[in-house]
Amino acid sequence: MSVTFPIQKHPLCGTIEVPGDKSISHRAVMLGSLAKGTTKIENFLDGEDCLHTVDAFRKLGVSIEQDGTNVIITSDGFKAFQEPKEPLYFGNSGTTARLMLGILSGLPFHTVVWGDPHLTVRPMDRVVLPLRKMGAQIDGRGHGSYLPLAIRGKTLKGIDYELPVKSAQVKSAILLAGLFAEGTTRVKERSKTRDHTENMLRAFGADINVMGNEIAITKRQELTAVDVTVPGDISSAAFFIVAATIVPHSEVTLLHVGLNETRTGIIDVLKEMGADISVTNVRTSGGEKLGDITVRHSALKAVTIEGDMIPRLIDEIPIIALLATQAEGKTVIKDAEELRVKETDRIHAVVEVLTTLGAHIEEKDDGMIIYGKTPLKGGAIKSYSDHRMAMLGAISSLITSGPVTIDDVSSINISYPTFFEHLGQISRTNYQ
């Protein structure tokens, strides 16, 4: 169902506590299920993607109780997992699919996994190929390139693997498979990607060693349950960080946001662009840094975003592109070809959406060029059933001269179920 956002003239003011980090929520459920004992998770992201991960482990025989953002996992460890009686459904969650392939490859039974039409066209061979080098038996369409996939659990062996793509999901799948593999598994990255998996494996007692861009993990017979407090998701916070920066007279504070250095590229880029952004109350919980971010409206200048910065803000590039339309000069985003294989081809989608709204933007094979400062008009845009594109459209309506109509916003529930509540809270607008 389409939604039309009216012209917005109010500054954005207030304080928001964004939902728990999606990446960490997924991994907390996975490691808590693999570990022996009781794991309590606080501030869990109660979004559709993470709930598919919960459902998968329940079908493997793990006891998981959920009360909103609180989750209690009681497990006898992965040795007690049972062969699922039905295929595991992952919805639209690429994280669930790719990381679970690493786990399921080492379990002593047969599993079939599938997803929605959008997940079904996302490439899985980037995970399947290294897992096969470890001895995994995975079959499916396109020689195992696409869901549905069938996994026949095998005894795995450790490998040395250099990642050909900048992907924390591929790295994580291999490391999780390494929990079951004989010998040591080593993964080398060309550019450091988000390291939530390494942090959480260490917290649950895995034998893992990180040396620069090389991670080594050795088989451990048992992991030990620990409690996890999930910090706020900086990828969700990014939409309001950008909104406060580009809407005149705005000031917004976001509480308890994760500040893992592999994820804070957006803060570094905004500072380089001249944004008025500050971070306070910094502390560490469960191996993850978090703090409060305050953002005020400010004038911006264009920058070039490339190289090692890209993995640190890959999910934030769509909203950064909107930000760039309001910066003086030419913003260049390159080395971001990974965006082509997200929930949709986000390079093409961003260019199409912002062009419809009046932006001057060029599509490139590995990114885009945005020319600013450009006033945006209203228009009818597509969400591509992609939560980040839908939220991009909603935030764009805060600065357009006319209404913005989005064909479907239901995908936002994947990562930010309270998005419209929070948007209304700081904009003094009822989005119900």
C-alpha positions in Angstrom: 0.0 0.0 0.0 1.4 3.4 -1.0 1.9 6.2 1.6 2.1 9.9 0.9 4.3 12.1 3.1 3.1 15.7 3.3 5.4 18.8 3.0 7.3 19.1 6.3 8.2 22.6 7.6 9.1 21.9 11.3 12.7 21.6 12.6 13.5 18.2 14.1 14.0 18.4 17.9 14.2 15.8 20.6 15.8 12.6 21.9 15.5 9.1 20.4 16.6 5.7 21.6 17.0 3.7 18.3 16.3 0.0 18.3 19.0 -2.6 19.0 21.7 -3.2 16.4 20.5 -5.7 13.8 23.9 -7.3 13.2 24.5 -7.9 16.9 21.0 -9.1 17.6 21.4 -11.8 14.9 24.7 -12.9 16.2 23.6 -12.9 19.9 20.8 -15.4 19.0 23.2 -17.5 17.0 26.0 -17.7 19.6 23.5 -17.9 22.5 21.9 -21.0 20.8 25.3 -22.6 20.1 26.5 -22.1 23.7 25.6 -24.3 26.6 23.6 -22.6 29.4 21.3 -19.6 29.6 21.9 -16.5 27.6 19.9 -13.3 28.3 19.7 -10.7 25.6 18.6 -7.1 26.3 17.6 -4.5 23.7 17.2 -7.2 21.0 15.9 -5.9 17.7 12.4 -7.1 17.5 12.3 -6.8 13.7 11.3 -9.3 11.0 14.9 -10.2 10.0 16.1 -11.1 13.5 12.9 -13.0 14.3 13.6 -15.3 11.3 16.9 -16.1 13.1 15.0 -16.9 16.3 12.6 -19.1 14.5 15.4 -21.0 12.8 17.0 -22.0 16.1 13.7 -22.9 17.6 13.2 -25.4 14.8 16.6 -26.8 15.6 15.3 -27.5 19.1 16.6 -24.5 21.1 14.4 -23.0 23.8 14.0 -19.3 23.1 11.6 -17.1 25.1 11.0 -13.5 23.9 9.3 -10.6 25.6 9.6 -7.7 23.3 13.3 -6.7 23.3 14.2 -9.2 26.0 15.2 -12.7 24.9 16.2 -15.7 27.0 17.9 -18.6 25.3 18.3 -22.0 27.1 20.5 -24.4 25.2 22.4 -27.6 25.8 24.8 -26.5 23.1 25.0 -27.3 19.4 25.6 -31.0 20.1 22.0 -31.2 21.2 20.6 -29.6 18.0 17.9 -31.7 16.2 17.3 -32.1 12.5 14.5 -29.7 11.6 11.3 -31.3 10.5 10.6 -28.6 7.9 12.6 -26.2 5.7 14.0 -23.1 7.5 12.5 -19.9 6.2 14.7 -16.8 6.3 12.4 -14.2 4.8 14.4 -11.3 3.4 17.3 -11.7 5.8 20.6 -12.1 4.0 22.4 -12.1 7.3 20.4 -15.1 8.5 20.9 -17.0 5.3 24.7 -16.5 4.9 25.7 -17.0 8.5 23.4 -19.9 9.0 25.0 -21.7 6.0 28.2 -21.6 8.0 26.6 -23.2 11.0 24.4 -25.7 9.3 27.4 -27.0 7.2 29.0 -28.4 10.3 25.9 -30.0 11.9 25.3 -33.8 11.5 22.1 -33.7 9.7 20.2 -32.5 6.6 18.6 -29.0 6.3 16.8 -27.1 3.6 16.7 -23.3 3.7 14.6 -20.9 1.6 13.6 -17.2 1.6 11.2 -14.7 0.1 11.5 -13.7 -3.6 14.0 -11.0 -2.9 16.4 -13.2 -0.9 16.0 -15.9 -3.5 17.8 -13.8 -6.1 20.7 -12.7 -3.8 24.0 -14.5 -4.5 25.0 -17.2 -2.0 28.0 -18.6 -3.9 30.3 -16.1 -2.2 29.6 -18.1 1.0 29.0 -21.6 -0.6 32.3 -21.7 -2.4 34.6 -21.3 0.6 32.4 -23.5 2.7 32.8 -26.2 0.1 36.5 -25.8 0.4 36.0 -26.7 4.0 34.1 -29.9 3.0 30.6 -28.6 3.1 27.9 -30.3 0.9 25.5 -27.7 -0.3 23.2 -28.0 -3.3 20.8 -25.7 -5.0 20.0 -23.6 -8.0 22.9 -22.3 -10.1 25.2 -24.9 -8.5 24.4 -23.6 -5.1 24.4 -19.9 -6.0 20.8 -19.2 -4.9 18.2 -20.2 -2.4 16.5 -22.7 -1.9 19.6 -24.6 -0.7 20.0 -28.1 0.8 22.8 -28.7 3.3 24.0 -32.1 4.2 26.1 -31.6 7.4 29.7 -32.9 7.1 32.9 -33.0 9.1 34.6 -29.8 8.1 38.3 -29.0 7.9 40.0 -25.7 8.5 41.2 -23.5 5.6 43.2 -20.4 4.9 40.9 -18.0 2.9 41.4 -14.5 1.6 38.1 -12.7 1.1 37.6 -11.6 -2.5 34.8 -9.2 -1.4 34.5 -6.7 1.4 31.8 -8.7 3.2 31.3 -9.3 7.0 28.7 -11.9 6.1 31.1 -14.0 4.2 33.8 -13.7 6.8 31.3 -14.6 9.6 30.0 -17.6 7.8 33.5 -19.0 7.5 34.4 -18.3 11.1 31.2 -19.9 12.3 31.9 -23.0 10.2 35.4 -22.9 11.8 33.7 -23.7 15.2 33.1 -27.2 13.8 36.2 -27.6 11.5 39.2 -29.8 12.3 42.3 -27.7 12.7 42.5 -23.9 12.4 40.5 -21.7 10.0 42.1 -18.4 9.0 40.3 -15.6 7.2 42.2 -12.7 5.7 40.5 -9.4 4.7 41.7 -6.8 2.3 39.8 -4.1 4.2 38.5 -4.6 7.7 34.8 -5.1 7.8 32.4 -5.0 10.8 33.8 -7.3 13.6 30.7 -8.1 15.7 31.2 -11.8 15.0 34.7 -11.8 16.3 33.7 -9.8 19.4 30.8 -12.1 20.2 32.8 -15.3 19.5 35.4 -14.1 22.0 32.7 -13.3 24.6 31.2 -16.8 24.3 34.6 -18.5 24.8 35.6 -19.4 21.3 39.3 -19.9 20.5 39.7 -16.9 18.2 42.7 -14.7 17.5 42.7 -11.4 15.6 45.9 -10.1 14.1 45.3 -7.0 12.0 43.2 -8.1 9.1 43.7 -11.8 9.7 41.4 -13.8 12.0 42.1 -17.4 13.1 39.6 -19.7 14.9 40.1 -23.2 16.2 37.5 -25.8 16.9 36.1 -25.6 20.4 34.0 -28.5 21.8 31.7 -26.2 23.7 30.8 -22.5 24.0 29.6 -20.9 27.3 26.5 -18.8 27.6 26.9 -15.1 28.5 24.5 -12.2 28.8 24.4 -9.7 26.0 23.2 -6.0 26.0 22.7 -4.9 22.4 23.7 -1.3 21.6 21.5 0.9 19.4 21.9 0.3 15.7 24.0 3.1 14.1 22.6 2.1 10.7 19.1 3.0 12.0 20.4 6.1 13.8 22.0 7.2 10.5 18.6 8.2 9.1 17.9 10.7 11.9 21.6 11.8 12.0 21.2 12.9 8.4 17.7 14.3 8.9 18.9 16.6 11.7 21.8 17.7 9.6 19.8 18.8 6.6 16.6 20.1 8.1 17.1 23.8 9.2 17.1 24.6 12.9 17.2 21.0 14.0 18.9 19.4 17.0 18.5 15.7 17.7 20.2 13.4 20.3 20.3 9.6 19.8 21.0 7.6 22.9 23.1 4.4 23.5 24.2 4.1 19.8 26.8 1.4 18.9 30.2 3.0 18.1 32.1 0.0 16.9 34.9 1.5 14.8 34.1 -0.8 11.9 30.7 0.8 11.7 31.3 4.5 12.4 32.3 5.6 9.0 29.2 7.8 8.7 30.3 9.9 11.7 33.8 10.4 10.2 32.3 11.4 6.8 29.8 13.8 8.3 32.6 15.5 10.3 34.7 15.8 7.1 31.7 17.4 5.4 31.4 20.0 8.1 28.5 18.6 10.1 27.8 19.7 13.6 28.0 16.3 15.3 29.3 15.3 18.7 29.6 12.0 20.7 29.3 11.9 24.5 28.9 9.4 27.3 31.1 6.8 25.6 31.4 3.5 27.4 31.9 -0.2 26.6 29.4 -3.1 27.1 30.0 -6.7 26.1 33.0 -5.8 24.0 31.1 -3.1 22.1 31.6 0.6 22.4 28.4 2.8 22.6 27.5 6.4 23.3 25.1 9.3 22.7 25.2 11.2 19.4 23.9 14.8 19.1 23.5 16.4 15.7 22.5 19.9 14.6 21.7 21.4 11.3 24.8 22.7 9.5 26.2 23.7 6.1 27.9 20.9 4.3 30.7 20.5 1.7 31.1 17.6 -0.8 33.6 14.8 -0.2 34.9 11.7 -1.9 34.1 8.4 -0.2 36.1 5.4 -1.3 38.5 2.5 -0.3 38.6 1.3 3.2 35.9 3.7 4.3 33.3 1.9 2.3 32.9 -1.2 4.5 32.5 1.1 7.5 29.4 2.7 6.1 28.1 0.3 3.4 24.5 0.3 4.7 24.5 4.0 5.2 25.3 5.0 1.6 21.7 5.4 0.5 21.0 8.0 3.2 24.5 9.6 2.7 23.5 10.1 -0.9 20.5 12.1 0.2 22.8 14.1 2.5 25.2 14.8 -0.4 22.4 16.4 -2.4 22.4 19.2 0.2 26.2 19.6 0.2 28.1 22.3 -1.8 30.1 20.6 -4.6 30.5 17.2 -6.1 30.3 14.1 -3.8 31.9 11.0 -5.3 31.1 7.5 -3.9 33.2 4.7 -5.4 34.5 1.2 -4.6 30.9 0.4 -3.4 30.0 -2.3 -5.9 28.8 -4.5 -2.9 25.7 -2.3 -2.9 24.6 -4.1 -6.1 23.9 -7.3 -4.2 22.1 -5.9 -1.1 18.3 -6.3 -0.7 18.1 -4.7 -4.1 20.6 -3.1 -6.4 21.0 -0.1 -4.1 23.2 1.9 -6.5 20.5 1.9 -9.2 17.7 2.3 -6.7 19.3 5.3 -5.0 20.0 7.0 -8.3 16.5 6.4 -9.5 14.8 7.6 -6.3 16.8 10.7 -5.9 16.6 11.6 -9.6 12.8 11.4 -9.4 13.0 13.8 -6.5 15.0 16.3 -8.5 18.6 15.4 -7.6 21.5 15.7 -10.0 23.1 12.3 -9.6 25.0 9.9 -11.9 25.1 6.1 -11.6 28.6 4.4 -11.9 29.5 0.8 -11.9 30.8 1.0 -8.3 29.0 3.9 -6.9 27.6 7.3 -7.9 28.4 11.0 -8.2 26.0 13.5 -6.5 26.1 17.2 -7.5 24.9 19.7 -4.9 23.5 21.8 -3.4 20.2 20.8 -5.1 16.7 21.6 -4.0 14.5 18.5 -4.0 10.9 18.4 -5.2 8.2 15.8 -4.4 7.3 12.8 -6.4 6.2 9.2 -6.5 9.1 6.8 -5.7 9.6 3.0 -5.3 10.9 1.3 -2.1 12.0 -1.8 -4.0 10.8 -3.7 -0.9 14.0 -2.6 0.7 13.8 -1.1 4.2 16.6 1.3 3.8 15.2 2.7 0.5 11.8 3.1 2.2 13.3 5.0 5.1 15.4 7.1 2.6 12.1 8.1 0.9 10.5 9.1 4.2 13.5 11.2 5.3 13.7 12.9 1.9 10.1 14.2 2.4 11.5 16.4 5.3 13.2 18.7 2.8 11.2 18.4 -0.5 9.0 21.2 -1.8 6.2 18.8 -2.5 4.7 15.6 -1.1 6.5 12.3 -1.4 4.6 9.1 -2.2 6.3 5.8 -1.5 4.7 2.7 -3.1 5.2 0.5 0.0 6.8 1.1 3.5 6.1 -2.3 5.1 9.7 -3.4 4.7 10.8 -0.9 7.4 9.6 -3.4 9.9 12.6 -5.5 9.0 15.0 -3.3 10.9 13.1 -0.4 12.5 9.5 -1.2 13.7 9.2 2.1 15.6 10.6 4.3 12.8 7.4 6.3 12.2 6.8 6.7 15.9 10.2 8.2 16.3 10.0 10.3 13.2 6.7 11.7 14.4 8.1 12.3 17.9 10.9 14.7 16.6 9.0 16.3 13.7 5.7 17.0 15.5 3.8 15.1 12.8 1.4 12.2 13.1 2.5 9.5 10.7 -0.1 7.0 11.8 
